[in-house]
Amino acid sequence: MENFLLTAFAFPTVIFSFLLCVAVLYWCVAALGIFEVDLLDIEADSALDSVQPEGLAGLLLKLGLNGVPVTLVLTLLFFFAWTASYFVELLLLRYLPLGVLRYPLGLLVAFAALVVAVPLSAALCRPLRPLFRKLEATTSKSVLGQTAVVRSGRVSLRHGEAVLEDGGAGLILRVRADEARGFKRGDRVVLLEYLDGEHAYRVITEDEFKGL
């Protein structure tokens, strides 16, 4: 255990140890409904579009990391980069008398670890991509008019999630409403409209939907 910790917190592995811990903490918090699963909300799935996206979305598309939540992509990148840098430190760097050269060399190792992590992450994203597309296609229109339960602490025009019971584990959907409505965790809401640009649903209360 001591050997593991020494290696995990040695430079440059410590960089990815920190990022991986942040990712794990994020997923734990997201499970409680405080954050959305795809907090960054970057659309990089434009394989059918004539115009290629620019910026980070375009980069993800070129690297084959599109079509899945960006937060999942980052978690995979951090994990594989951490694994690569960990074993380089464990099997090589710790035995070299580097001195101050450890830091510039460590930065090169960190960059190389990220380069190695990209194709590995892309390989995992590839089989997951159809699952997310199928989920999006299945839920975007067919669930309108159904009742879901808010799982996030609040619902606003930019944030909010609700769980729709589907007979299984339930679907976690993005929902949107004016924050003045005061929707909170546990409230029952009706999915009224699909907001295509946001991949979310505008929701109202059950009484409003019934015209009461």
C-alpha positions in Angstrom: 0.0 0.0 0.0 2.8 2.4 0.9 4.5 1.6 -2.4 1.3 2.3 -4.3 0.8 5.7 -2.6 4.4 6.8 -3.2 4.0 6.0 -6.8 0.6 7.5 -7.2 1.7 10.8 -5.6 5.0 11.1 -7.4 5.4 13.5 -10.2 3.9 13.3 -12.9 1.4 10.6 -11.7 0.1 12.9 -9.1 -1.4 15.2 -11.8 -3.7 12.4 -13.0 -4.2 11.1 -9.4 -5.7 14.5 -8.6 -7.8 14.7 -11.8 -9.1 11.1 -11.3 -10.1 11.9 -7.8 -12.0 15.0 -9.0 -13.7 12.8 -11.6 -14.7 10.2 -9.0 -16.0 12.9 -6.7 -18.0 14.4 -9.5 -19.7 11.1 -10.3 -20.5 10.6 -6.7 -22.1 14.0 -6.5 -23.9 13.5 -9.8 -25.4 10.3 -8.5 -27.1 12.5 -5.8 -28.6 14.7 -8.5 -26.6 17.8 -7.6 -24.8 17.9 -10.9 -26.1 16.7 -14.3 -24.4 13.7 -15.8 -23.0 15.7 -18.7 -22.2 18.9 -16.8 -20.1 20.4 -19.7 -22.9 19.9 -22.2 -20.7 19.9 -25.3 -22.3 18.7 -28.5 -19.6 16.9 -30.6 -21.8 14.4 -32.4 -22.2 15.9 -35.9 -21.2 13.0 -38.1 -24.4 13.6 -40.2 -24.0 17.4 -40.4 -22.3 19.0 -43.4 -20.6 21.6 -41.2 -18.0 20.2 -38.7 -18.1 21.7 -35.2 -15.3 23.9 -34.0 -13.4 24.2 -30.8 -13.4 21.4 -28.2 -16.4 19.8 -29.9 -14.5 19.6 -33.2 -11.4 18.2 -31.4 -13.5 15.5 -29.7 -15.0 14.5 -33.1 -11.6 14.3 -34.7 -10.3 12.1 -31.9 -13.3 9.8 -32.0 -14.4 10.8 -28.5 -17.8 12.1 -29.6 -21.3 10.7 -29.1 -21.0 10.1 -25.3 -21.1 12.6 -22.3 -18.0 14.7 -22.2 -17.7 14.0 -18.5 -17.4 10.3 -19.3 -14.8 11.0 -21.9 -12.7 13.0 -19.4 -13.0 10.3 -16.8 -11.7 7.7 -19.3 -8.8 9.9 -20.4 -7.8 10.6 -16.8 -8.0 6.9 -15.9 -5.9 5.6 -18.8 -3.4 8.5 -18.5 -3.1 7.8 -14.8 -2.5 4.1 -15.5 0.2 4.8 -18.1 2.1 7.4 -16.0 1.8 5.2 -12.9 3.6 2.2 -14.5 6.2 4.5 -16.1 7.0 5.9 -12.6 6.8 2.4 -11.0 9.0 0.6 -13.6 11.4 3.4 -14.8 11.4 6.9 -13.4 11.9 6.0 -9.7 15.1 4.2 -10.5 16.7 7.2 -12.5 18.8 9.8 -10.8 16.9 12.7 -12.4 17.1 15.4 -9.8 15.6 18.6 -11.2 15.2 16.9 -14.6 12.3 15.0 -13.1 9.9 17.9 -13.8 10.6 18.6 -17.5 10.8 14.8 -18.1 7.7 14.3 -16.0 5.8 16.8 -18.2 6.8 14.9 -21.3 5.6 11.6 -19.7 2.3 13.3 -18.7 1.8 14.4 -22.3 2.7 11.0 -23.7 0.3 9.4 -21.2 -2.5 11.6 -22.6 -1.6 10.6 -26.1 -1.8 6.9 -25.2 -5.1 7.5 -23.4 -6.8 9.0 -26.4 -7.1 5.9 -28.6 -7.9 3.7 -25.6 -10.7 6.0 -24.6 -12.0 6.2 -28.2 -12.0 2.4 -28.4 -14.3 2.3 -25.3 -16.5 5.2 -26.6 -17.1 3.5 -29.9 -19.4 0.7 -28.6 -21.1 3.1 -26.1 -22.0 5.6 -28.8 -25.0 3.7 -30.3 -26.4 3.2 -26.8 -26.5 6.9 -26.1 -28.0 7.6 -29.6 -30.6 4.9 -29.1 -31.5 6.3 -25.7 -31.8 9.8 -27.1 -34.0 8.7 -30.0 -36.2 6.6 -27.8 -36.8 9.2 -25.2 -36.9 12.4 -27.1 -40.5 12.2 -28.2 -42.1 9.1 -26.8 -42.1 10.2 -23.2 -44.0 13.4 -23.7 -47.0 13.7 -21.4 -45.6 11.2 -18.9 -44.8 12.0 -15.2 -41.3 12.1 -13.8 -39.9 12.7 -10.4 -37.3 15.5 -9.9 -34.0 14.2 -8.6 -31.9 17.4 -8.6 -32.0 19.9 -5.8 -33.7 22.4 -8.0 -35.0 22.9 -11.6 -34.1 26.0 -13.6 -33.9 27.1 -17.2 -30.3 25.8 -17.3 -30.2 22.9 -14.8 -32.3 20.1 -13.6 -32.8 16.3 -13.8 -35.8 14.0 -13.2 -36.2 10.2 -13.1 -38.8 8.6 -15.4 -39.9 5.1 -14.3 -39.7 2.8 -17.3 -40.2 -0.6 -15.5 -36.4 -1.0 -15.0 -33.8 1.2 -13.4 -35.5 4.3 -14.6 -34.4 7.0 -17.1 -32.6 10.1 -16.0 -33.7 13.0 -18.1 -32.7 16.7 -18.2 -35.6 18.9 -17.3 -36.1 22.7 -17.6 -38.5 25.2 -16.0 -38.5 28.7 -14.7 -36.8 28.6 -11.3 -39.6 30.7 -9.9 -41.8 27.6 -10.0 -39.8 26.2 -7.2 -39.5 22.6 -8.3 -37.3 20.6 -5.9 -36.2 17.0 -5.3 -39.1 14.6 -5.1 -41.7 16.8 -6.9 -43.7 15.1 -9.6 -43.6 16.9 -13.0 -45.1 16.2 -16.4 -42.8 16.2 -19.5 -44.5 18.8 -21.8 -42.1 19.6 -24.5 -38.8 18.3 -25.9 -36.1 21.1 -26.2 -34.0 19.7 -29.1 -31.2 22.2 -28.8 -30.7 21.4 -25.1 -31.6 17.7 -25.2 -33.9 18.5 -22.3 -37.6 18.6 -21.5 -39.8 21.5 -20.4 -41.9 20.4 -17.4 -45.0 21.6 -15.6 -46.9 20.4 -12.6 -49.4 17.6 -12.9 -52.2 20.1 -12.0 -51.3 22.4 -14.8 -51.1 19.5 -17.3 -54.6 18.4 -16.2 -55.9 22.0 -16.6 -56.6 22.4 -12.8 
